[in-house]
Amino acid sequence: MRDVAALAQVSLKTVSRVVNGESGVRPELVARVTRAADQLDYRPNLTASNLRRSDQRTSTIGLLVDDVANPFFADIHRGVEEVARERGVAVMAASLDRRDDLEAGVVRTFASRRVDGLLLVPTSSDQTYLSTEIRSGWPVVCVDRLPMGVRVDAVLSDNREASRRAVTHLIEAGHRRIGILCDETTLMTARDRLDGYREAMAAAGLPVDPSWIRMDVRSLDESAQVARELLALDDRPTAIFAAQNYVTMGACRALHHLGLQHVVALVGFDDFAMADVLEPGVTVVAQDSREMGRIAAQRLFARMDGANDEITTQVVPSTLVSRGSGEIPLA
């Protein structure tokens, strides 16, 4: 900053005011400082600047998700970034890989780096470790899943209702034997989607064979293998509800490898790239994950700005997108 001040022939205080965007500096001085900073390739030291700020803000927020590579969480990240960018705030993101032993430690790391607020997709079954940070006024908003042990704002999808709608769609196509491939039962979203499946079947007066329910399917490859096992049953399901995006991809792979893609109906939960160009196109429950990210970020910034209204849980509705696989009638 001293070099910039010397080149621009202004005081160090003037450079500081220009760099920090303060008002009251004459336009010609702003131009001189800007030209000098560009000429010297000067970049502000944000860490030092933040230490001098009275509000101790760092202009960063944290985002913790299962896996930043998963398209669902990537879209949440995108929605968060769109809101944060308007505020001049950077988003620091990390993957928890669904490891209970990672969550609290990574949260503490983000807190120690003094991010101004946290957006969290809970992985563990207990978030009481957040109690101290929350009492200190650190804003936290949960996304996709409710926290356990603490009360904070949350933004969710309509998992149970959307799953009930998806299974009802298969029932309306004439199917009575409907299997489900579901994510890990430790996750609230997986349990809610299983509940939606059971409710749809019960509402139609249909029995559910326990062998049709396959839980704790953790990957695309595992889903493909489990789907093959399901379809090898003597009284195999005539339709499958795959209750997560990677699980749906694995089910698609199994159906195509077995040559059953035009015989066994399929509805997936979560859209995925190229689902519309497969033959048949894959019918899905499409979550508006980007909107979930935007709403969660807006709520976090409201808390950061001092909002002290009641804790809220907002539910973002999903849409059933018919493309062909979910409309295959009972043979």
C-alpha positions as CSV (number, residue, x, y, z in Angstrom):
1,M,0.0,0.0,0.0
2,R,2.9,2.3,0.7
3,D,4.2,1.7,-2.9
4,V,0.8,2.5,-4.3
5,A,0.6,5.7,-2.2
6,A,4.0,6.8,-3.4
7,L,3.3,6.1,-7.1
8,A,-0.1,7.8,-6.9
9,Q,1.3,10.7,-4.8
10,V,-1.4,10.3,-2.1
11,S,-1.4,9.4,1.5
12,L,-1.5,5.9,2.8
13,K,-4.9,6.7,4.4
14,T,-6.3,7.6,0.9
15,V,-5.1,4.3,-0.6
16,S,-6.8,2.5,2.3
17,R,-10.1,4.3,1.8
18,V,-10.1,3.6,-1.9
19,V,-9.1,-0.1,-1.5
20,N,-11.9,-0.6,1.1
21,G,-14.5,1.2,-1.0
22,E,-15.1,4.0,1.4
23,S,-17.1,7.1,0.3
24,G,-15.8,10.6,0.3
25,V,-12.7,10.2,-1.8
26,R,-12.5,12.6,-4.8
27,P,-12.9,10.8,-8.1
28,E,-9.6,12.0,-9.4
29,L,-7.8,10.5,-6.4
30,V,-9.7,7.2,-6.8
31,A,-8.5,7.1,-10.5
32,R,-4.9,7.8,-9.5
33,V,-4.9,5.1,-6.8
34,T,-6.6,2.6,-9.2
35,R,-4.0,3.3,-11.9
36,A,-1.1,2.9,-9.5
37,A,-2.6,-0.3,-8.0
38,D,-3.0,-1.8,-11.5
39,Q,0.5,-0.7,-12.5
40,L,2.0,-2.4,-9.5
41,D,-0.3,-5.4,-9.6
42,Y,-1.3,-4.7,-6.1
43,R,-3.8,-7.0,-4.3
44,P,-5.3,-6.2,-1.0
45,N,-4.4,-8.4,2.0
46,L,-7.9,-9.5,3.0
47,T,-6.8,-11.2,6.1
48,A,-5.2,-8.1,7.5
49,S,-8.1,-6.0,6.4
50,N,-10.6,-8.3,8.1
51,L,-8.6,-8.1,11.4
52,R,-9.1,-4.3,11.3
53,R,-12.8,-4.5,10.7
54,S,-14.9,-3.7,13.7
55,D,-17.4,-6.5,12.9
56,Q,-14.7,-9.1,12.4
57,R,-16.3,-10.3,9.2
58,T,-14.1,-12.3,6.7
59,S,-16.5,-12.1,3.7
60,T,-16.5,-15.9,3.5
61,I,-19.1,-18.6,4.3
62,G,-18.7,-22.4,4.5
63,L,-20.7,-25.1,2.7
64,L,-20.3,-28.7,3.8
65,V,-22.0,-31.4,1.7
66,D,-21.8,-35.2,1.2
67,D,-19.8,-35.0,-2.0
68,V,-19.1,-31.9,-4.0
69,A,-18.9,-34.1,-7.2
70,N,-22.5,-35.3,-6.8
71,P,-24.6,-33.3,-9.3
72,F,-27.3,-32.7,-6.6
73,F,-24.8,-31.1,-4.2
74,A,-23.0,-29.3,-7.1
75,D,-26.3,-27.6,-7.9
76,I,-26.9,-26.6,-4.3
77,H,-23.4,-25.2,-4.3
78,R,-24.2,-23.2,-7.5
79,G,-27.3,-21.7,-5.9
80,V,-25.4,-20.7,-2.9
81,E,-22.7,-19.1,-5.0
82,E,-25.2,-17.1,-7.0
83,V,-26.5,-15.4,-3.8
84,A,-23.0,-15.1,-2.2
85,R,-21.5,-13.4,-5.3
86,E,-24.1,-10.6,-5.1
87,R,-22.8,-9.9,-1.6
88,G,-19.1,-10.1,-2.5
89,V,-18.7,-13.2,-0.4
90,A,-16.6,-16.2,-1.2
91,V,-17.9,-19.8,-0.6
92,M,-15.5,-22.3,0.9
93,A,-16.9,-25.9,0.2
94,A,-15.8,-29.3,1.4
95,S,-17.0,-32.9,1.2
96,L,-17.9,-34.9,4.3
97,D,-18.0,-38.3,2.4
98,R,-20.8,-39.3,4.8
99,R,-18.3,-39.9,7.5
100,D,-19.6,-39.2,11.0
101,D,-16.1,-38.8,12.3
102,L,-15.4,-36.0,9.8
103,E,-18.4,-33.7,10.3
104,A,-17.6,-32.1,13.7
105,G,-13.9,-31.8,12.9
106,V,-14.5,-30.0,9.5
107,V,-17.0,-27.7,11.1
108,R,-14.5,-26.7,13.8
109,T,-11.9,-26.1,11.1
110,F,-14.3,-23.8,9.2
111,A,-15.1,-22.0,12.5
112,S,-11.4,-21.6,13.3
113,R,-11.0,-20.0,9.9
114,R,-13.7,-17.6,11.0
115,V,-16.1,-18.0,8.1
116,D,-19.0,-15.7,8.7
117,G,-21.7,-18.4,8.6
118,L,-22.1,-22.1,7.8
119,L,-24.4,-24.1,5.4
120,L,-24.4,-27.7,6.4
121,V,-25.8,-30.9,5.0
122,P,-25.8,-33.0,8.2
123,T,-24.1,-36.4,7.9
124,S,-24.0,-37.6,11.5
125,S,-26.9,-38.3,13.7
126,D,-26.0,-35.7,16.3
127,Q,-25.2,-32.0,15.7
128,T,-25.0,-31.0,19.4
129,Y,-21.3,-30.2,18.8
130,L,-22.7,-27.0,17.2
131,S,-24.3,-25.7,20.4
132,T,-21.3,-23.6,21.5
133,E,-20.9,-21.9,18.1
134,I,-24.7,-21.3,17.8
135,R,-24.8,-19.7,21.3
136,S,-21.9,-17.5,20.4
137,G,-24.1,-16.1,17.5
138,W,-22.5,-18.0,14.6
139,P,-25.2,-18.4,11.9
140,V,-25.9,-22.0,10.8
141,V,-28.5,-23.2,8.2
142,C,-29.0,-26.8,7.3
143,V,-29.7,-28.0,3.8
144,D,-31.4,-31.2,2.6
145,R,-31.6,-32.7,6.1
146,L,-32.7,-31.6,9.5
147,P,-30.1,-31.3,12.2
148,M,-30.4,-33.4,15.4
149,G,-29.9,-31.9,18.8
150,V,-29.9,-28.3,17.8
151,R,-32.4,-25.9,16.4
152,V,-31.4,-24.0,13.3
153,D,-33.1,-22.9,10.1
154,A,-33.3,-25.6,7.4
155,V,-34.2,-25.9,3.7
156,L,-35.5,-29.3,2.6
157,S,-37.0,-31.1,-0.4
158,D,-40.5,-32.7,-0.1
159,N,-39.0,-36.2,0.1
160,R,-41.9,-38.1,1.4
161,E,-44.6,-36.5,-0.7
162,A,-42.5,-36.7,-3.9
163,S,-41.8,-40.3,-3.3
164,R,-45.4,-41.1,-2.7
165,R,-46.2,-39.3,-6.0
166,A,-43.5,-41.3,-7.8
167,V,-44.8,-44.7,-6.6
168,T,-48.4,-43.7,-7.2
169,H,-47.4,-42.9,-10.8
170,L,-46.2,-46.5,-11.2
171,I,-49.3,-47.9,-9.6
172,E,-51.4,-45.8,-12.1
173,A,-49.5,-47.5,-14.9
174,G,-50.9,-50.8,-13.6
175,H,-48.0,-52.1,-11.5
176,R,-48.6,-54.0,-8.3
177,R,-45.2,-55.4,-7.6
178,I,-43.0,-52.4,-7.1
179,G,-39.5,-52.6,-5.7
180,I,-37.4,-49.8,-4.1
181,L,-33.7,-49.2,-4.1
182,C,-32.8,-46.8,-1.3
183,D,-29.9,-44.8,0.1
184,E,-28.4,-45.3,3.6
185,T,-31.0,-45.7,6.3
186,T,-29.0,-43.4,8.6
187,L,-30.0,-40.5,6.4
188,M,-33.3,-38.7,7.0
189,T,-33.9,-38.3,3.3
190,A,-33.7,-42.1,2.7
191,R,-36.1,-42.8,5.5
192,D,-38.6,-40.2,4.3
193,R,-38.5,-41.7,0.8
194,L,-39.0,-45.2,2.1
195,D,-42.0,-43.9,4.1
196,G,-43.4,-42.3,0.9
197,Y,-43.1,-45.6,-0.9
198,R,-44.9,-47.5,1.9
199,E,-47.6,-44.9,2.1
200,A,-48.3,-45.1,-1.6
201,M,-48.5,-48.8,-1.6
202,A,-50.7,-48.8,1.5
203,A,-53.1,-46.2,0.0
204,A,-53.5,-48.5,-3.0
205,G,-54.1,-51.5,-0.8
206,L,-51.0,-53.3,-2.2
207,P,-48.9,-55.7,-0.1
208,V,-45.2,-55.1,0.1
209,D,-42.9,-58.1,0.0
210,P,-39.8,-57.4,2.2
211,S,-37.6,-58.8,-0.6
212,W,-38.6,-55.9,-2.8
213,I,-37.1,-53.3,-0.4
214,R,-33.3,-52.9,-0.7
215,M,-31.8,-50.3,1.6
216,D,-28.3,-49.0,2.3
217,V,-27.4,-48.9,-1.4
218,R,-24.3,-46.7,-1.4
219,S,-23.0,-46.4,-4.9
220,L,-23.8,-46.7,-8.6
221,D,-22.0,-50.0,-8.9
222,E,-23.7,-51.4,-5.8
223,S,-27.1,-50.2,-7.1
224,A,-26.5,-52.1,-10.4
225,Q,-25.7,-55.3,-8.5
226,V,-28.7,-55.0,-6.2
227,A,-31.0,-54.2,-9.1
228,R,-29.8,-57.4,-10.8
229,E,-30.5,-59.4,-7.6
230,L,-34.0,-57.9,-7.4
231,L,-34.8,-58.7,-11.0
232,A,-33.6,-62.3,-10.5
233,L,-36.3,-63.0,-8.0
234,D,-38.9,-65.6,-9.0
235,D,-41.7,-63.1,-8.3
236,R,-39.7,-60.1,-9.4
237,P,-41.1,-56.5,-9.3
238,T,-42.5,-55.2,-12.5
239,A,-41.4,-51.7,-11.6
240,I,-38.6,-50.1,-9.6
241,F,-38.5,-46.8,-7.6
242,A,-34.8,-45.8,-7.3
243,A,-34.6,-43.2,-4.5
244,Q,-31.4,-41.4,-5.2
245,N,-29.6,-40.2,-8.3
246,Y,-26.6,-42.6,-8.3
247,V,-29.0,-45.4,-7.3
248,T,-31.1,-44.5,-10.4
249,M,-28.1,-44.6,-12.7
250,G,-27.1,-48.1,-11.3
251,A,-30.7,-49.4,-11.9
252,C,-30.6,-48.0,-15.4
253,R,-27.4,-49.9,-16.1
254,A,-28.8,-53.1,-14.8
255,L,-32.0,-52.8,-16.8
256,H,-30.1,-52.1,-20.0
257,H,-27.5,-54.9,-19.4
258,L,-30.4,-57.4,-18.8
259,G,-32.4,-56.1,-21.8
260,L,-35.3,-55.2,-19.6
261,Q,-35.4,-51.4,-20.0
262,H,-38.6,-51.6,-22.1
263,V,-40.2,-54.2,-19.8
264,V,-39.6,-53.1,-16.2
265,A,-40.8,-49.6,-15.4
266,L,-38.5,-47.2,-13.5
267,V,-38.9,-43.9,-11.7
268,G,-35.8,-42.3,-10.1
269,F,-35.4,-39.6,-7.4
270,D,-33.2,-36.8,-8.6
271,D,-32.6,-35.9,-12.2
272,F,-29.2,-36.6,-13.8
273,A,-27.4,-35.6,-16.9
274,M,-28.4,-37.5,-20.1
275,A,-31.5,-39.0,-18.4
276,D,-33.6,-37.6,-21.2
277,V,-31.5,-39.2,-24.1
278,L,-31.5,-42.8,-22.8
279,E,-34.0,-45.2,-24.5
280,P,-36.4,-45.0,-22.9
281,G,-35.9,-41.6,-21.3
282,V,-35.8,-41.9,-17.5
283,T,-38.8,-40.6,-15.5
284,V,-37.6,-38.8,-12.4
285,V,-38.6,-36.8,-9.4
286,A,-36.6,-33.6,-10.1
287,Q,-35.6,-31.7,-7.0
288,D,-34.9,-28.0,-7.4
289,S,-31.5,-28.2,-5.7
290,R,-30.2,-24.9,-7.0
291,E,-33.3,-23.2,-5.5
292,M,-32.6,-25.0,-2.3
293,G,-29.1,-23.6,-2.3
294,R,-30.3,-20.1,-3.0
295,I,-33.0,-20.1,-0.3
296,A,-30.5,-21.5,2.2
297,A,-27.9,-18.8,1.4
298,Q,-30.5,-16.1,1.6
299,R,-31.6,-17.3,5.0
300,L,-28.0,-17.5,6.2
301,F,-27.3,-13.9,5.1
302,A,-30.5,-12.8,6.8
303,R,-29.2,-14.3,10.0
304,M,-25.8,-12.7,9.5
305,D,-27.5,-9.4,9.0
306,G,-29.2,-9.7,12.4
307,A,-32.5,-11.4,11.7
308,N,-33.8,-12.9,15.0
309,D,-37.2,-14.2,13.9
310,E,-38.4,-17.7,14.6
311,I,-36.4,-20.7,13.4
312,T,-37.9,-21.9,10.1
313,T,-37.9,-25.1,7.9
314,Q,-38.7,-24.3,4.3
315,V,-39.7,-27.1,1.9
316,V,-38.9,-26.8,-1.8
317,P,-41.4,-28.8,-3.9
318,S,-40.1,-31.4,-6.5
319,T,-41.5,-32.1,-9.9
320,L,-42.3,-35.4,-11.5
321,V,-40.8,-35.4,-15.0
322,S,-42.3,-38.1,-17.3
323,R,-39.9,-39.3,-20.0
324,G,-41.0,-42.9,-20.8
325,S,-39.4,-45.3,-18.3
326,G,-42.0,-44.6,-15.6
327,E,-44.9,-44.9,-18.1
328,I,-44.1,-48.5,-19.2
329,P,-47.4,-50.4,-18.6
330,L,-47.7,-53.7,-16.8
331,A,-47.1,-56.4,-19.4
